[in-house]
Amino acid sequence: VHVADRHTSPGKKMFTWAYNQLSRSWEKALTDTDGPYAELMAGSYSDNQPDFAWLAPYETKEFEQCWYPISGLGAPVMANRQAAVSLNRREGLLTVRLQSTQPMPKCRLILSAGDGSAVCLDQTLDLQPAQVSAAECPDPPKPVVFQLLDQKGRIVLEYREEKPDSTDAPANPETLPEAWQDLPGPEEAASVQDLYLMGVHVRQYRDPCAAPDVYWQEALRRDPAHLPTLLAMGEYRYLQADFSEALDHLQEARRIITRFNGNPADGQVFYWLGLVYEALGREDADRENDAENAFAKAAWSAAWRSPALTRLACLAGRRGNYQRMLDYCRETLAGDPRNGLIQALQAAALVRLGLCADAGRQLEQALAADPLNQLARYLDTRLREMPLSSFISSLQGDRGQTGLDLAFDLLAAGLTAEAAELLQSLLDADTADSRPTEPMVAYVLTSLALSGAKTPEPADRYLELAENGAIRTAYPFRLNELTVLRKVTVARPRAAKAWCYLGCLLYGKRHYAKAADCWTRAADLDTQSSLPRRNLAIACYSHLGRRDETLPLLREAYTRDPDNEQLLYEICSVMGRTGVPPQERIAFIASHAAGEPRPEIVLEWTQALNQAGRYEEALNLLASHRFVPCEGGEHAVAEQYLFARHAIGRCLLQQNRPADALEQFRLAQVLPDNLGAGLWHEALLVPHQFYEAFCLDLLNCQEDASQIYRHIAGLSVDYFSNMHLPALPYWQALSLNRLGQDEASRAVLAAAEERWQEALLKKSAGYFKATPFFINYMESPENQRRGLYQYLLGLARLACGNREDARACLQESQTADPTMLSCKLELDLLKGQSS
């Protein structure tokens, strides 16, 4: 049973893998004894698993959820923290079952008819945890009212049936919400408001295939003075470290919002202006006063008062005005007592003012409110003069990343000594544990030493540690880290890894050309490192229009790190994407994939064999490995098997061997256990089912064939079928044709062809589709769109008997996407027929 406030925690779900081969594969992978598998899910501030709610700067959201096991109760109709109840009707009797979470002696159970006509049951029970108690009475008219009272007469549970049960009122499909549809492209949006809201959705849900600013830029093209979009673009550009453009958008937003009212109701524009001025103030001291004025104005708005005052407290701390810092902290906590950063900074200000006893009480209150306030824990450890190693060792997860978060909060408030001591303790702990140094920890200390802060070691000693360290879980991504790495590379321009990490950070912020410059610098400085060369290959392939440099760079990286299977995998993948002949690709993989290669490499090998028409070898290679795909990666394994079987069947048909071909098409519909795979949608079997029916037709089993054709023709073309088999209408048209329904066949094909032609001309709001797992080489959305829709149009032309137009479309598809095996197969079969 899950109990929570339904307004805060509305989303609940039970997930299973259904009852097919996909479920059986996952049950084997996820259970100890191979059996049914289910996940119980519940979320707060979320309606469903993929939903997100907003978290404002320095906001704390709280929620409570309670779970407890039930056994023998049946499906509960009502539950709270004290007890759960189920009602079961059978043969004129109503059975009430109860289970409590604590001893409840002499409880009173009252059950009455909903119309108030009579009390049907009034019984005293002694409830014990983990024991089910039951009572029975003749089934009263619906709805019934149930009450459970404790021995003092207080209501423990109260439940009133509000609706007839599902056996009396079947669910009405018309009441179900419509399935979610993908956002249209920016040019299709009906209004500027829609464009703004679409961008907000993309940013909130972090769509990997779309960029929010694509929508916002179109909105500003249509209406350059659209205030919400200007604010969104300013915030987004700030987070991308494009401070100059952010400032332009936000200053324009401020001009518009104050045109008729100098004191707008919302202080958002002033808060973000303050952050931009702060960022620019790292290089321009005059901007700090602008930041102070902007934050002070933002604090006029209740919605932005807490974050604005928090930044003002930090600014006062950086100026060494700890009394003013304390005042801002107290003012913030008066309106927002859950602001965890301010709780800790108030204690730090008290310490700086010599009021250590008050600081101790403040930290005690902060930790009582949130025992996981790590900054308060650190300051408390320090105030009590306890060994900092005890705090460091208590950190869960990547302590280096947690330490960096805390250090940057301290530095923002001018608490340099406290930050340096924390970072030094992290280095000492790594040394004591014989762990490689977290590079960014040492780089921050390098930056502090370069700035004249008191540190135990000189800057160059920290730089040496940083350059010899090793990334554990996260490459640099914070704006503060950008400042640090820029300072280090200016002061120590031969720091190769600092240049490399700076490139990573800039790439993540979409500064692709600047990132490439950093990686080029790093590669020149460190001739033995593979990382900058590999990263530069990604940038050249994905964003710089220099794809011809990609494979040479990857080969250079691989020669420097020949045991790196990720590099081998990426080379294999890029070879396939750039049209390297499959025989050359096969030879390369065979000569480098020693021992038991990674599954991804095996799949690249299999794909190359399939491209080369060596289908039996592809199947043998798959059969020699056992796969455990990650969730969402099942099709990567299944598709190679399905294609090989299908291609063999098609070739056998060309040899006029329908019985042998039939076997292959049937085998394609059952995945071997060693693949560990399954299919997310039944449409993926349609091509093999169609040719199964086609073979049956040739073997004079027309009734069996017709049954399959009718099944294919009756499938729904919807969001998920388009995701998994966009060509479904083509196969339906072929099936209708085989059933003798020529007019219906032509109508299905004409409608699909019109949709595909329109889709070919659309533009993507970012990327056309996500990359495969573990691959960061981004394809041009125009190429991917052309690859898919020219293939679909080629199929349509084939269905109409127009082989020359079909060949032209398929050839264009193959040029745009050389990895599309189905397209290559149709082209090869066309060539075989023409010869």
BAKE-638074 format. One line per field, with one value per residue (C-alpha): residue in three letters; x, y, z. Coordinates in steps of 0.2 Angstrom, whole numbers, plus 5000, padded with zeros to 4 digits. Each point is the difference from the previous one (the first is absolute). Example, Ala and Ser with C-alpha at 12.3 -4.5 7.8 and 13.67 -1.06 7.14 Angstrom:
2
zadren <- (ala,ser)
xx <- (5062,5006)
yy <- (4978,5017)
zz <- (5039,4997)
END
This chain:
835
zadren <- (val,his,val,ala,asp,arg,his,thr,ser,pro,gly,lys,lys,met,phe,thr,trp,ala,tyr,asn,gln,leu,ser,arg,ser,trp,glu,lys,ala,leu,thr,asp,thr,asp,gly,pro,tyr,ala,glu,leu,met,ala,gly,ser,tyr,ser,asp,asn,gln,pro,asp,phe,ala,trp,leu,ala,pro,tyr,glu,thr,lys,glu,phe,glu,gln,cys,trp,tyr,pro,ile,ser,gly,leu,gly,ala,pro,val,met,ala,asn,arg,gln,ala,ala,val,ser,leu,asn,arg,arg,glu,gly,leu,leu,thr,val,arg,leu,gln,ser,thr,gln,pro,met,pro,lys,cys,arg,leu,ile,leu,ser,ala,gly,asp,gly,ser,ala,val,cys,leu,asp,gln,thr,leu,asp,leu,gln,pro,ala,gln,val,ser,ala,ala,glu,cys,pro,asp,pro,pro,lys,pro,val,val,phe,gln,leu,leu,asp,gln,lys,gly,arg,ile,val,leu,glu,tyr,arg,glu,glu,lys,pro,asp,ser,thr,asp,ala,pro,ala,asn,pro,glu,thr,leu,pro,glu,ala,trp,gln,asp,leu,pro,gly,pro,glu,glu,ala,ala,ser,val,gln,asp,leu,tyr,leu,met,gly,val,his,val,arg,gln,tyr,arg,asp,pro,cys,ala,ala,pro,asp,val,tyr,trp,gln,glu,ala,leu,arg,arg,asp,pro,ala,his,leu,pro,thr,leu,leu,ala,met,gly,glu,tyr,arg,tyr,leu,gln,ala,asp,phe,ser,glu,ala,leu,asp,his,leu,gln,glu,ala,arg,arg,ile,ile,thr,arg,phe,asn,gly,asn,pro,ala,asp,gly,gln,val,phe,tyr,trp,leu,gly,leu,val,tyr,glu,ala,leu,gly,arg,glu,asp,ala,asp,arg,glu,asn,asp,ala,glu,asn,ala,phe,ala,lys,ala,ala,trp,ser,ala,ala,trp,arg,ser,pro,ala,leu,thr,arg,leu,ala,cys,leu,ala,gly,arg,arg,gly,asn,tyr,gln,arg,met,leu,asp,tyr,cys,arg,glu,thr,leu,ala,gly,asp,pro,arg,asn,gly,leu,ile,gln,ala,leu,gln,ala,ala,ala,leu,val,arg,leu,gly,leu,cys,ala,asp,ala,gly,arg,gln,leu,glu,gln,ala,leu,ala,ala,asp,pro,leu,asn,gln,leu,ala,arg,tyr,leu,asp,thr,arg,leu,arg,glu,met,pro,leu,ser,ser,phe,ile,ser,ser,leu,gln,gly,asp,arg,gly,gln,thr,gly,leu,asp,leu,ala,phe,asp,leu,leu,ala,ala,gly,leu,thr,ala,glu,ala,ala,glu,leu,leu,gln,ser,leu,leu,asp,ala,asp,thr,ala,asp,ser,arg,pro,thr,glu,pro,met,val,ala,tyr,val,leu,thr,ser,leu,ala,leu,ser,gly,ala,lys,thr,pro,glu,pro,ala,asp,arg,tyr,leu,glu,leu,ala,glu,asn,gly,ala,ile,arg,thr,ala,tyr,pro,phe,arg,leu,asn,glu,leu,thr,val,leu,arg,lys,val,thr,val,ala,arg,pro,arg,ala,ala,lys,ala,trp,cys,tyr,leu,gly,cys,leu,leu,tyr,gly,lys,arg,his,tyr,ala,lys,ala,ala,asp,cys,trp,thr,arg,ala,ala,asp,leu,asp,thr,gln,ser,ser,leu,pro,arg,arg,asn,leu,ala,ile,ala,cys,tyr,ser,his,leu,gly,arg,arg,asp,glu,thr,leu,pro,leu,leu,arg,glu,ala,tyr,thr,arg,asp,pro,asp,asn,glu,gln,leu,leu,tyr,glu,ile,cys,ser,val,met,gly,arg,thr,gly,val,pro,pro,gln,glu,arg,ile,ala,phe,ile,ala,ser,his,ala,ala,gly,glu,pro,arg,pro,glu,ile,val,leu,glu,trp,thr,gln,ala,leu,asn,gln,ala,gly,arg,tyr,glu,glu,ala,leu,asn,leu,leu,ala,ser,his,arg,phe,val,pro,cys,glu,gly,gly,glu,his,ala,val,ala,glu,gln,tyr,leu,phe,ala,arg,his,ala,ile,gly,arg,cys,leu,leu,gln,gln,asn,arg,pro,ala,asp,ala,leu,glu,gln,phe,arg,leu,ala,gln,val,leu,pro,asp,asn,leu,gly,ala,gly,leu,trp,his,glu,ala,leu,leu,val,pro,his,gln,phe,tyr,glu,ala,phe,cys,leu,asp,leu,leu,asn,cys,gln,glu,asp,ala,ser,gln,ile,tyr,arg,his,ile,ala,gly,leu,ser,val,asp,tyr,phe,ser,asn,met,his,leu,pro,ala,leu,pro,tyr,trp,gln,ala,leu,ser,leu,asn,arg,leu,gly,gln,asp,glu,ala,ser,arg,ala,val,leu,ala,ala,ala,glu,glu,arg,trp,gln,glu,ala,leu,leu,lys,lys,ser,ala,gly,tyr,phe,lys,ala,thr,pro,phe,phe,ile,asn,tyr,met,glu,ser,pro,glu,asn,gln,arg,arg,gly,leu,tyr,gln,tyr,leu,leu,gly,leu,ala,arg,leu,ala,cys,gly,asn,arg,glu,asp,ala,arg,ala,cys,leu,gln,glu,ser,gln,thr,ala,asp,pro,thr,met,leu,ser,cys,lys,leu,glu,leu,asp,leu,leu,lys,gly,gln,ser,ser)
xx <- (5000,5006,4993,5003,4992,4991,5003,5019,5002,4987,5009,5000,5004,5003,5011,5002,5008,4984,4999,5011,5018,5005,4993,5008,5017,4999,4994,5015,5011,4992,4995,5009,4990,4993,4981,4988,5007,4991,5005,4989,5003,4994,5006,4998,4997,4998,4985,5010,5018,5005,4993,5010,4995,5010,5012,5003,5017,5004,4982,4998,4985,4995,4989,4996,4996,4996,5001,4995,4997,4983,4997,4983,4991,4996,4999,4997,4987,5007,5016,5009,5014,4991,4990,4994,4983,4993,4982,4996,4982,4996,4984,4990,5013,5011,5017,5010,5019,5011,5018,5008,5018,4999,4991,4982,4990,4981,4998,4982,4996,4984,4992,4984,4990,5004,4982,5001,4987,5008,5016,5005,5015,5006,5014,5014,5017,5018,5012,5018,5013,5003,4984,4985,4983,4984,4981,4985,4982,4986,5005,4991,4994,5014,5009,5005,5008,5014,5007,5014,5001,5013,4995,4998,4988,5012,4998,5015,4993,4985,4995,4985,4997,4998,4999,4993,5014,5008,4989,4984,5008,5012,5013,4995,5014,4994,5005,5018,5012,5007,5018,5014,5006,5017,5002,4999,5014,5002,4993,4984,4996,4984,5005,5015,4992,5000,5019,5004,4991,5007,5018,4995,4994,5016,5011,4990,5000,5018,4995,5016,4994,4994,5008,4988,5009,4995,4982,5004,5010,4986,4988,5012,5001,4981,4999,5017,4991,4992,5004,4999,5011,5013,5001,5001,5014,5010,4999,5005,5014,5007,5000,5009,5013,4996,4999,5001,4984,4992,5002,4993,4984,4998,5003,4987,4988,5003,4997,4984,4993,5004,4994,4983,5004,5017,4995,4994,4991,5013,5019,5006,5008,5010,5006,5007,5008,5008,5007,5007,5008,5008,5007,5006,5007,5012,5010,4992,4999,4988,4987,4999,4991,4988,4997,4997,4987,4991,4999,4993,4987,4995,4998,4985,4990,4995,5003,5018,5004,5008,5012,5004,5004,5010,5011,5001,5006,5014,5005,5001,5011,5012,5002,5004,4985,4994,4988,4991,5001,4992,4986,4996,5000,4988,4989,5000,4995,4986,4991,5008,5005,5004,5014,5014,5014,4995,4999,5018,5006,4992,5010,5016,4997,4997,5017,5009,4992,5007,4983,5004,4987,4986,5008,4999,4982,4996,5008,4991,4984,5005,5004,4985,4990,5010,5013,5007,5004,5018,5007,4992,5008,5017,4999,4995,5014,5012,4992,5002,5018,4997,5011,4994,5004,4985,4989,5008,4999,4981,4996,4990,5002,5014,5007,5011,4984,4991,5016,5000,4982,5004,5016,4992,4986,5013,5010,4984,4999,5018,5004,5016,5009,4986,4999,5019,5000,4986,5008,5017,4991,4993,5018,5007,4986,5004,5018,4996,4988,5013,4988,5004,4996,4984,5007,4988,5003,5018,4997,4989,5014,5012,4989,4999,5018,5002,4989,5010,4989,5009,5002,5011,5009,5005,4990,5012,4999,4981,5001,5011,4988,4986,5009,5003,4983,4986,4981,4989,4982,4998,5009,5000,4983,4998,5002,5012,5010,5001,5007,5013,5006,5001,5011,5011,5003,5004,5012,5007,4998,5009,4987,4994,4987,4993,4998,4991,4988,4996,4996,4988,4991,4999,4993,4987,4995,4999,5015,5006,5014,5008,4999,5009,5013,5003,5002,5012,5011,4999,5005,5014,5006,4998,5005,4996,4982,4985,4986,5003,5001,4985,4990,5006,4994,4982,5000,5006,4987,4986,5001,5015,4997,5016,4995,5015,5011,4990,5007,5018,4998,4992,5014,5013,4991,4999,5018,5003,4988,4998,4991,4986,4985,4989,5012,5000,4981,4999,5012,4989,4984,5008,5006,4982,4993,5012,4998,5016,4998,4993,5014,5013,4990,4999,5019,5003,4989,5006,5018,4997,4986,5010,4993,4983,4996,4986,4983,4999,5015,4992,4985,5010,5009,4983,4994,5015,4997,4982,5005,5012,4986,5008,4984,5005,5016,4990,4989,5014,5009,4984,4998,5017,4997,4988,4992,4993,4993,4997,4982,4996,5014,4991,4997,5018,5003,4983,5001,5016,4993,4983,5008,5012,4985,4990,5014,5003,4981,4999,5015,4993,4984,5010,5007,4981,5002,4984,5000,5018,4996,4985,5011,5011,4985,4993,5017,5001,4985,5008,5016,5013,5001,5019,4995,4992,4988,4982,4989,4992,4986,4992,5002,5018,4995,4989,5013,5004,4982,4995,5013,4995,4983,5007,5009,4984,4991,5014,4998,4981,4995,4989,4989,5015,5008,4984,4999,5017,4996,4984,5010,5013,4986,4991,5014,4999,5011,5004,5014,5009,4998,5008,5014,5004,4994,4997,4998,4984,4988,5011,4998,4981,4998,5009,4989,4984,5006,5003,4982,4994,4995,5009,4990,5003,5019,5002,4991,5012,5015,4995,4996,5017,5010,4992,5005,5017,5003,4994,5012,5014,4999,4998,5014,5005,5001,5018,5004,4989,5002,5011,5017,5002,5006,5018,5002,5002,5002,4986,4992,4993,4981,4998,5010,4991,4983,5004,5007,4984,4987,5009,5000,4981,4996,5011,4989,4985,5007,5004,4982,4994,5011,5011,5017,5011,4992,5002,5018,5003,4992,5009,5016,4998,4995,5016,5011,4992,5001,5011,4996,4982,5000,4982,5004,5016,4990,4987,5013,5010,4984,4995,5018,4998,4983,5006,5015)
yy <- (5000,5018,5014,5018,5017,4998,5018,4999,4982,4997,4988,4981,4986,4982,4995,4982,4994,4993,4981,4998,4996,5018,4996,4983,5007,5014,4988,4989,5015,5009,4986,4987,4985,5005,5005,5014,5017,5016,5017,5011,5018,5016,5018,5017,5016,4988,4992,4987,4993,5012,5015,5014,5015,5016,5004,5018,5007,4995,4992,4985,4988,4988,4984,4985,4982,4985,4982,4985,4981,4992,4981,4992,5016,5000,5016,5015,5013,5012,5001,5013,4998,4991,4987,4993,4993,4990,4996,4984,4995,4982,4990,5014,5002,5015,4996,5013,4997,5011,5001,5013,5006,5001,4991,5007,4991,5001,5009,5002,4996,5008,4996,5009,5002,5016,5006,5000,4987,4988,4994,4984,4996,5006,4989,5002,4994,4999,5004,4995,5005,4987,4991,5001,5001,4997,5003,4995,5006,4999,5011,5017,5011,5011,5011,4994,5011,4992,5007,4993,5008,4998,4996,5018,5002,5010,4996,4990,4997,5006,4995,5003,4991,5013,4991,4982,4988,4996,4984,5011,5015,4995,5014,5011,5002,5018,5005,4996,5014,5001,4993,5013,5006,5006,5019,5007,5009,5019,5005,4991,5009,5010,5014,5008,4994,4982,5002,5007,4986,4986,5007,4999,4982,4995,5008,4993,4982,5001,4992,4993,5003,5018,5017,5013,5015,4994,5003,5016,5007,4998,5008,5015,5001,5001,5012,5008,5007,4984,5002,4982,4994,5014,4994,4982,5004,5010,4987,4986,5010,5003,4982,4997,5012,5012,5015,5013,4994,4996,5019,5006,4990,5004,5019,5000,4991,5012,5015,4992,4995,5017,5010,5005,4994,5002,4988,4984,4987,4986,5003,4986,5011,5009,4983,4993,5017,4999,4983,5006,5015,4989,4989,5015,5007,4986,5009,5018,5006,5014,4987,4995,5016,4997,4982,5007,5013,4987,4987,5014,5004,4982,4998,5012,4985,4987,4986,5005,5007,4985,4996,5019,5002,4984,5008,5016,4991,4992,5016,5008,4985,5003,5018,4994,5009,4986,5010,5004,4982,4995,5013,4993,4982,5005,5009,4985,4988,5010,4997,4984,4989,4985,5009,4987,5010,5016,4989,4995,5017,5009,4989,5004,5018,4998,4991,5014,5013,4990,4994,4981,4995,5008,4991,4983,5003,5005,4985,4989,5007,4998,4981,4997,5006,4991,4987,4999,5019,4996,5018,5001,4983,5006,5017,4991,4988,5014,5010,4986,4998,4982,4991,5005,4983,4993,5012,4995,4981,5002,5007,4988,4999,5010,5010,5010,5007,5003,5009,5011,5005,5005,5009,5011,5004,5006,5009,5009,5007,5005,4986,4995,4993,4988,4995,4997,4990,4989,4997,4996,4988,4991,4999,4993,4987,4994,4999,4990,4988,4999,5007,5011,5018,5007,5012,5015,5000,5003,5012,5011,5000,5005,5014,5006,4999,5010,5013,5002,4990,4991,4982,4986,4997,5012,5001,4989,4986,5000,5001,4985,4990,5006,4995,4983,4997,4990,5004,4989,5003,5017,5012,5018,5008,5015,5018,5002,4986,5010,5015,4989,4991,5016,5008,4984,4999,5019,4999,4983,4998,4984,4991,4987,4992,5016,5005,4983,5002,5018,4993,4988,5013,5012,4986,4996,5018,4999,5010,4988,5009,5007,4982,4994,5013,4994,4982,5004,5010,4985,4987,5011,5001,4982,4989,4984,5004,4992,5010,5017,4991,4990,5015,5010,4986,5002,5019,4998,4987,5008,5019,5006,4994,4991,4981,4995,5004,4988,4983,5006,5008,4984,4990,5011,4999,4981,4998,5009,4989,4983,4992,5012,4991,5016,5007,4984,5000,5018,4997,4986,5010,5015,4988,4994,5018,5007,4987,4990,4984,4986,4988,5012,5003,4981,4998,5014,4994,4982,5005,5011,4992,4988,4988,5004,5017,5011,4996,5017,4995,4983,5009,5011,4985,4992,5015,5000,4982,5003,5015,4989,4987,4987,4996,4983,5006,5014,4988,4989,5015,5004,4982,5000,5014,5002,5017,5010,5015,5016,5006,5008,4991,4984,5004,5003,4982,4994,5010,4992,4982,5005,5008,4985,4988,5011,5003,4981,4997,5013,4993,4982,5007,5007,4983,4993,4991,5005,4986,5004,5018,4997,4992,5016,5012,4989,4999,5019,5002,4990,5007,4988,5001,5004,5017,5005,5011,5003,5012,5015,5000,4986,5011,4995,4982,5006,4999,4982,4996,5007,4989,4985,5003,5003,4983,4991,5007,4993,4983,5000,5004,5015,5000,5000,5014,5010,4999,5008,5013,5005,5001,5012,5011,5002,5006,5018,5013,5011,5009,4984,4991,5015,4999,4982,4996,5016,4990,4991,5008,4993,4982,5003,5006,4984,4989,5009,4997,4981,5000,5006,5017,5011,5016,4999,4996,5015,5012,4994,5002,5017,5007,4994,5006,5018,4999,4995,5013,5013,4993,5000,5019,5004,5007,4993,5010,4993,4982,4988,4986,4995,4991,4982,4996,5005,5010,5019,5002,5011,4998,5014,5001,5004,4984,4989,5007,4997,4983,4994,5008,4997,4982,5000,5009,4987,4986,5009,5001,4982,4996,5010,4990,5015,4992,5015,5013,4987,4997,5019,5003,4985,5005,5017,4993,4988,5015,5010,4985,4986,4990,4997,4982,4998,5013,4991,4984,5007,5008,4984,4990,5013,4998,4981,5001,5012,4989)
zz <- (5000,4996,5010,4996,4998,4983,4996,5002,4994,4987,4989,5003,4988,5000,4985,4993,4984,4993,4995,4985,4995,5006,5017,5001,4996,5013,5013,4998,5001,5015,5011,5010,4996,4983,5003,4999,5003,5004,5006,5012,4997,5008,4998,5008,4991,4985,4991,4992,4998,4986,5008,5008,5011,5002,5014,5002,5006,5018,5001,5011,4996,5014,4998,5010,4994,5010,4994,5010,4994,5000,4999,4999,4999,4982,4990,5013,4996,5014,5010,5011,5011,5014,4990,4983,4995,4986,4996,4990,4994,4997,4999,5010,5013,5003,5008,5009,5002,5011,5003,5012,5002,5019,5014,5001,5014,5001,4983,4994,4982,4994,4982,4994,4984,4991,5001,5019,5001,5012,5008,4992,5011,5017,5007,5012,4995,5007,4985,5000,4987,4986,5005,4989,5010,4991,5002,4990,4997,4987,4985,5003,4986,4992,5004,5018,5013,5010,5017,5011,5017,5014,5018,5004,4985,4989,4981,4994,4982,4991,4983,4989,4984,4987,4984,4995,4997,4983,4998,5000,4990,4987,4996,4986,4988,4995,5018,4997,4997,4982,4998,5000,4983,4996,4999,4983,4992,5003,4983,5004,5016,4999,5011,5009,5017,4994,4994,5018,5009,4988,5004,5019,4998,4991,5013,5015,4993,4993,4983,4993,4982,5002,5006,5008,4992,4983,5005,5009,4986,4988,5013,5001,4981,4999,5015,5006,5015,5007,5019,5006,4985,5004,5018,4995,4988,5012,5013,4988,4992,5018,5004,4983,5006,4986,5012,4986,4991,5017,5005,4983,5002,5019,4997,4986,5012,5014,4987,4995,5017,5008,4985,5009,5018,5008,5013,4992,5010,4996,5003,4989,4988,5013,5008,4984,4996,5017,4996,4983,5007,5014,4986,4990,5017,5001,4986,5003,5018,4995,4996,5018,5005,4986,5007,5017,4993,4990,5014,5012,4987,4998,5018,4999,4993,5012,4987,4998,5017,5008,4985,4998,5018,5000,4986,5010,5015,4989,4993,5017,5006,4985,5005,5018,5007,5011,5010,4984,4995,5016,4998,4983,5006,5014,4988,4988,5014,5006,4984,4995,5015,4989,4990,5004,4993,5010,5016,4998,4994,5015,5011,4990,5002,5019,5001,4990,5013,5014,5006,5000,5013,4990,4984,5009,5004,4982,4993,5013,4994,4981,5003,5009,4986,4987,5006,4982,4999,4995,5002,5017,5004,4994,5010,5015,4999,4998,5014,5012,4995,4995,4987,4983,4994,5010,4990,4983,5004,5004,4983,4988,4982,4991,5015,4988,4991,5017,5006,4984,5003,5017,4996,4987,5012,5012,4987,4994,5018,5001,5012,4992,5015,5003,4982,4999,5016,4993,4983,5009,5011,4984,4993,5016,5001,4982,5005,5015,4990,4986,4988,4985,5003,4994,4987,5003,5018,4997,4986,5012,5013,4985,4996,5018,5002,4984,5007,5016,5012,5014,4996,5007,4983,4986,4984,4990,5012,4999,4981,5000,5010,4988,4984,5007,5008,4992,4997,5010,4997,4992,4988,5004,4997,5012,4995,5015,4993,4983,5010,5008,4984,4991,5014,5000,4982,4999,5014,4995,4981,4999,5012,4987,5010,5006,4981,4997,5015,4994,4983,5008,5010,4985,4989,5013,4999,4981,4996,4988,4991,5016,5007,4984,5002,5018,4995,4986,5013,5012,4986,4995,5018,5004,4986,5009,5006,4990,5008,4991,4983,5003,5006,4985,4989,5007,4998,4982,4996,5009,4999,4990,4983,4999,5000,4989,5015,5012,4996,4999,5017,5007,4994,5007,5017,4999,4996,5017,5009,4991,5015,5000,4993,5000,4987,4990,5000,4995,4985,4995,5001,4990,4987,4997,5001,4987,4987,5002,4990,5012,4995,5006,5016,5003,4998,5012,5013,4998,5002,5016,5009,5011,5013,5005,4993,5006,4994,4991,4990,4996,4994,4989,4993,4997,4991,4988,4996,4996,4989,4991,4997,5011,5010,5006,5007,5009,5008,5005,5008,5010,5005,5008,5012,5015,5001,5014,4992,5010,5001,4983,4992,4997,4981,4997,5002,4993,4984,4994,5002,4993,4984,4997,5001,4989,4987,4999,4997,4986,4991,5001,4993,4985,4998,4999,5017,5009,5013,5005,5000,5011,5014,5000,5002,5014,5009,4998,5012,5014,5008,5007,5019,4999,4993,5016,4989,4996,4990,5007,4987,4989,4984,5000,4994,4986,4986,5004,5003,4983,4991,5010,4993,4983,5001,5006,4985,4988,5009,4997,5019,4995,5016,5012,4989,5000,5019,5001,4987,5010,5016,4992,4992,5016,5011,5006,4992,5015,5010,5005,4984,4991,5013,4997,4982,4990,4985,5007,4987,4986,5007,5003,4982,4994,5011,4994,4982,5003,5008,4983,5008,4987,5003,5018,4997,4989,5012,5015,4989,4993,5018,5007,4985,5002,5019,4996,4987,5012,5014,4988,4998,5019,5011,5016,5016,5004,4995,4990,5013,5014,4998,5004,5018,5003,4984,5000,4981,4995,4982,4990,5003,4982,4995,5012,4995,4981,5004,5008,4989,4983,5005,5004,4984,4991,5008,4994,4982,5001,5005,4985,4988,4997,5001,4993,5012,5014,4996,5000,5017,5008,4993,5008,5016,5000,4996,5015,5012,4995,5016,4994,4997,4993,4987,4994,4999,4989,4989,4999,4995,4987,4992,5001,4991,4987,4996)
END
